[in-house]
Amino acid sequence: MNPEVRIFVSLLFLGVAVWLSVLGGQRIRVYYIFEKCPKKTKKVGAILQDVSQKDNVRVGIRRPFFVKHMTKSVYAYTVEGKVYYIKATHYYTTKRQTPKFVPVVYLTSHPKYAYIDDLTSSGEMEYLLYGILLVFWAISLLVISLVGFGVLPS
């Protein structure tokens, strides 16, 4: 590969790695605030806005199984006059069985970071999992860019 192209691609990968690490760190920080700082969160009710139902859906990758009814719903909640939306997936639930109101926990400083507080959702753990995944990809791209720069042997 041409050295100029190799350096350009390495710089591009390095930039993407920095961007992914910032996003991942942000998600991990949101998870930490949800878990350790409950005074920085509030709870509000969300109202069902839209529902779509699919029947006989295959779920899973390694050992897939079929779910008779799956509904994807969108809820709206209002904080200080601004409306925010949050999505949820309900398994074994028809359109008529979908909850009309759900409790939502959000950060008081950034209301867009929220999760549905019920027994069927993964809640704040999604932020931790996405954060770890983004940081993993950032580290992988960092290693690839260091190999491209010649700092690490290939």
N, C-alpha and C positions, 0 to 999 in steps of 0.2 A: 504494500500500500504506500502511496505517496506520503512523505513525512508531513507535508502541510495539511493534507486531508486527515491524517491520523491525529494531528494536534487539534484540528478543528472539531473532530468527532469527540475527542477526549474532553475538550472544553465544553462541548454541548452536554455530554454525559455528566460532567461535573456540575454544570448549572442545574440540570434536572435533579441530580442527587441532592443539591442544597435545597431546592424547592420542595422535594418530597420529604426531606428531613424536617423542614419547617412545618409542613402540613401534619406530619406524623407527631411531632412534638406538641403541636397545638391540640390534636385529638387526645393525646395522653394527658395533657394538662387539664382538659375538660373532664376527663374521667376522674382525675385526682380531685378536682373541685367537687364533683358530684359525690364522691365517696367520703372525703375527709372534711369538707367545709359545707355542711348542710345549711349554715346561716346565709350562704351566698346563693341559695336556690329558693325557688318558690313553686307552689303548686297551683294549677288553674285547670278548669274544666275545658275540654275540647268537644266541639260539636261535629258530628258526621257530615261531610260535604258530598262525597262521591264514593260509590261502591261498584266494583266489577267482580263478577263471579265466574269461575271456571270449574267445570266438573271433570272428574277422573284425571287428575293431574299427577304426573310422575314427579316425585320429589326425591332428591338424593343423587349422588354420583356413584359411589362405590357399590352400595347396596340399595338401589332405588326401590321405592314402594309407591303405591298409588293412594292418593287422597281423594275421597269421594267429592268433597266440596272444598274449594279454596276461594276466599274473597280477599281482594286487595281494596283497602279503603283509604280515604284521605280525610283527615280531621283538621279543623281550623280552631285556633285559639288566639285570643286577643290579649296583648300586653301594651298598656299605655296607649290605647287607640290604634295600634298597628296590628294587622292580622298576619299570623304565621301559620304555615301548613306543616303537617307531619303525616307520614304514610305508615300504614300498618298492614300486616298480612295475617289473616285469621284462617287457620286450618280447621276442617270439619265444621265449617260454619257457612250457612247460606246467607243470601242478602238480607232476608228478614230476621235472621238471628244475630246479625252484626250489631254490636253495641252502638247506640246513638250518641252516648256521652262517655268519654274516657278521661281519667285524670292525667295531666301532663306535668312533669317536673321540668323546669327550665332554669338557666342561669340568669340571675337578676341583671348582670352586666351585659350579657349577650343572649337575648331570648331565643335566637334562632337555634341555639344548642339546647335540645330538649329530648326527652324520651317519654314514652307512654308508661305510666306506672301501674301495671297490672301483672298478674301472675303468668300470662302467656307470652309476654315480650321479653327480649333479652336485656332491655333497658340500657343502662350506662355501659355495660360490657361491650357493646358494639363500638363505642368510642375507643376503648382500650385495644380491641382486636384490630380495628382499622389503623390505629396509630402504630401498633407493632408491625403490621404488614407494610405500611408506608416507610417506616424506618428500615426494615429489612431490605426493601427495594432500593432505598437510598444508599445503604452500605454496599449492596451489590454493584450499583452503578459507580460508586466511588472507587471500588476495587478495579472495575473495568477501566475507568478513566486513568487510574494510576498505572495500570499495565500499559495503556496507550501512551502515556507520557514517558514510559521507560523506568519509572521509579521501582516498580515491582517486576520481577522476571515473569515472562509469559509461559 
